[in-house]
Amino acid sequence: MANAPTKPTTTPKKESSSASGIFATLAIPICIVISICIFMFILGDPSHFKGGDTSSAGEPSDIFGTVHKGGVLVPLVMSYVLMVIVFSIERFIVIGKASGTSSVDSFVKRIQAFLNTGNIDAATAECDKQQGSVANVIKAGLKKYKEMEADATLDVDQKTLAIQKDIEEATALEMPMLEQNLTIIATLVSIGTLTGLLGTVVGMIKAFAELSGAATNTAALSAAISEALVNTAMGITTSALSIVMYNVFTSKIDGLTYAIDETGFSIVQTFAASHKNK
């Protein structure tokens, strides 16, 4: 049995993966720098403190000043929130492009309608019109479909297996691109909570240190408790936002995978049904 022809180079996918990696490498330090600037120049502005006193003894006059009093870990947790937002936007764009120019459900129905009538050329043209990762995988299966129709050396079972294998290989090339940078969002779920907890512990240590003194400074005590609570709140916010976005993206990716599996099954079954008596 002849071996299947070598697949085209996957350079475009490697380039896309590399671009996504470069984006992550640049986005993380940029988010940290932006958060530090916000912490220093916006939250730390004298207008947010009574009498313009930004020293450790100064009292905040609004929520911005209160957050600034959260301590040195605040800009780090703020950078986590910013990272979640940036990577969520990036994933929305990537998954949107992977879905194609129209609804995936409508696209799948159109492909199945063409398959039911045996119009493979029209189905291929529909893939060209749809574009995106889903269409690319389906197009690869349709291309193999036509190749197997012209192949007289294999039986029907071998041909259907070849079509199915080609669809699986195309899926393996396309789908990992959709999951890139999701690990960063998933990681932020944990480190957001842990960093917030660290800030909480630091604040409580300061609070108990004040209570242990001979004369308790109520201003310093309240500042320490405020630091603890600010870090707790920001850590929880980061984790909650990360969990929501991670679940949204995994749900979207599962939907695309299901569409590919459904259409791929239709292609294989259509080929088997139309050639079983040949």
VENJOUR-V207818 format. One record per residue. N is the residue number from 0. RES is the residue in one letter. SS is DSSP state (A for helix, B for strand, O for the rest). PHI is phi in radians with two decimals (* if undefined). Layout:
BEGIN
N:RES:SS:PHI
N:RES:SS:PHI
END
This chain:
BEGIN
0:M:O:*
1:A:O:-1.24
2:N:O:-1.29
3:A:O:-1.15
4:P:O:-1.08
5:T:O:-1.09
6:K:O:-1.27
7:P:O:-1.05
8:T:O:-1.00
9:T:O:-1.75
10:T:A:-0.95
11:P:A:-1.01
12:K:A:-1.22
13:K:A:-1.15
14:E:A:-1.15
15:S:A:-1.12
16:S:A:-1.11
17:S:A:-1.13
18:A:A:-1.11
19:S:A:-1.14
20:G:A:-1.17
21:I:A:-1.13
22:F:A:-1.04
23:A:A:-1.12
24:T:A:-1.09
25:L:A:-1.45
26:A:A:-1.14
27:I:A:-1.09
28:P:A:-1.13
29:I:A:-1.12
30:C:A:-1.09
31:I:A:-1.14
32:V:A:-1.10
33:I:A:-1.07
34:S:A:-1.13
35:I:A:-1.10
36:C:A:-1.11
37:I:A:-1.09
38:F:A:-1.09
39:M:A:-1.36
40:F:A:-1.75
41:I:A:-1.83
42:L:A:-1.19
43:G:O:-1.57
44:D:O:-1.14
45:P:A:-0.98
46:S:A:-1.14
47:H:A:-1.65
48:F:B:-2.26
49:K:A:-1.13
50:G:A:1.19
51:G:A:1.21
52:D:O:-1.51
53:T:O:-1.66
54:S:O:-1.24
55:S:O:-1.09
56:A:O:-1.51
57:G:O:-1.20
58:E:O:-1.85
59:P:B:-1.20
60:S:O:-1.86
61:D:O:-2.68
62:I:A:-1.13
63:F:A:-1.11
64:G:A:-1.15
65:T:A:-1.11
66:V:A:-1.12
67:H:A:-1.09
68:K:O:-1.28
69:G:O:-1.21
70:G:O:1.77
71:V:O:-1.24
72:L:O:-1.42
73:V:A:-1.04
74:P:A:-1.07
75:L:A:-1.18
76:V:A:-1.17
77:M:A:-1.07
78:S:A:-1.14
79:Y:A:-1.12
80:V:A:-1.06
81:L:A:-1.11
82:M:A:-1.10
83:V:A:-1.02
84:I:A:-1.13
85:V:A:-1.11
86:F:A:-1.23
87:S:A:-1.19
88:I:A:-1.08
89:E:A:-1.09
90:R:A:-1.21
91:F:A:-1.04
92:I:A:-1.16
93:V:A:-1.12
94:I:A:-1.20
95:G:A:-1.10
96:K:A:-1.17
97:A:A:-1.15
98:S:A:-1.20
99:G:O:1.82
100:T:O:-1.45
101:S:O:-2.43
102:S:O:-1.03
103:V:A:-1.12
104:D:A:-1.07
105:S:A:-1.14
106:F:A:-1.08
107:V:A:-1.08
108:K:A:-1.12
109:R:A:-1.15
110:I:A:-1.10
111:Q:A:-1.12
112:A:A:-1.13
113:F:A:-1.16
114:L:A:-1.14
115:N:A:-1.11
116:T:O:-1.67
117:G:O:1.30
118:N:O:-1.63
119:I:A:-1.23
120:D:A:-1.09
121:A:A:-1.16
122:A:A:-1.14
123:T:A:-1.13
124:A:A:-1.11
125:E:A:-1.16
126:C:A:-1.14
127:D:A:-1.09
128:K:A:-1.30
129:Q:A:-1.26
130:Q:O:1.08
131:G:A:1.57
132:S:A:-1.12
133:V:A:-1.06
134:A:A:-1.12
135:N:A:-1.10
136:V:A:-1.15
137:I:A:-1.12
138:K:A:-1.11
139:A:A:-1.08
140:G:A:-1.15
141:L:A:-1.18
142:K:A:-1.11
143:K:A:-1.16
144:Y:A:-0.96
145:K:A:-1.18
146:E:A:-1.11
147:M:A:-1.22
148:E:A:-1.12
149:A:A:-1.55
150:D:O:-1.54
151:A:O:-1.80
152:T:O:-1.64
153:L:O:-2.00
154:D:O:-1.48
155:V:A:-1.09
156:D:A:-1.10
157:Q:A:-1.15
158:K:A:-1.18
159:T:A:-1.13
160:L:A:-1.14
161:A:A:-1.15
162:I:A:-1.12
163:Q:A:-1.08
164:K:A:-1.12
165:D:A:-1.13
166:I:A:-1.14
167:E:A:-1.12
168:E:A:-1.17
169:A:A:-1.14
170:T:A:-1.12
171:A:A:-1.11
172:L:A:-1.43
173:E:A:-1.50
174:M:O:-1.22
175:P:A:-0.99
176:M:A:-1.06
177:L:A:-1.27
178:E:A:-1.63
179:Q:O:-1.11
180:N:O:1.24
181:L:A:-1.19
182:T:A:-1.11
183:I:A:-1.17
184:I:A:-1.10
185:A:A:-1.14
186:T:A:-1.16
187:L:A:-1.14
188:V:A:-1.02
189:S:A:-1.41
190:I:A:-1.25
191:G:A:-1.11
192:T:A:-1.13
193:L:A:-1.16
194:T:A:-1.17
195:G:A:-1.08
196:L:A:-1.15
197:L:A:-1.07
198:G:A:-1.09
199:T:A:-1.11
200:V:A:-1.10
201:V:A:-1.05
202:G:A:-1.09
203:M:A:-1.21
204:I:A:-1.06
205:K:A:-1.12
206:A:A:-1.12
207:F:A:-1.21
208:A:A:-1.11
209:E:A:-1.19
210:L:A:-1.19
211:S:O:-1.38
212:G:O:-1.26
213:A:O:-1.12
214:A:O:-2.14
215:T:O:-1.33
216:N:O:-1.52
217:T:A:-1.09
218:A:A:-1.14
219:A:A:-1.17
220:L:A:-1.13
221:S:A:-1.15
222:A:A:-1.14
223:A:A:-1.17
224:I:A:-1.14
225:S:A:-1.07
226:E:A:-1.03
227:A:A:-1.08
228:L:A:-1.26
229:V:A:-1.08
230:N:A:-1.14
231:T:A:-1.06
232:A:A:-1.08
233:M:A:-1.22
234:G:A:-1.12
235:I:A:-1.14
236:T:A:-1.05
237:T:A:-1.04
238:S:A:-1.13
239:A:A:-1.10
240:L:A:-1.14
241:S:A:-1.11
242:I:A:-1.08
243:V:A:-1.06
244:M:A:-1.18
245:Y:A:-1.08
246:N:A:-1.17
247:V:A:-1.08
248:F:A:-1.24
249:T:A:-1.12
250:S:A:-1.15
251:K:A:-1.12
252:I:A:-1.15
253:D:A:-1.08
254:G:A:-1.12
255:L:A:-1.16
256:T:A:-1.11
257:Y:A:-1.10
258:A:A:-1.08
259:I:A:-1.15
260:D:A:-1.10
261:E:A:-1.12
262:T:A:-1.23
263:G:A:-1.05
264:F:A:-1.09
265:S:A:-1.11
266:I:A:-1.10
267:V:A:-1.11
268:Q:A:-1.15
269:T:A:-1.11
270:F:A:-1.12
271:A:A:-1.10
272:A:A:-1.17
273:S:A:-1.45
274:H:A:-2.14
275:K:O:-1.20
276:N:O:-1.73
277:K:O:-1.63
END
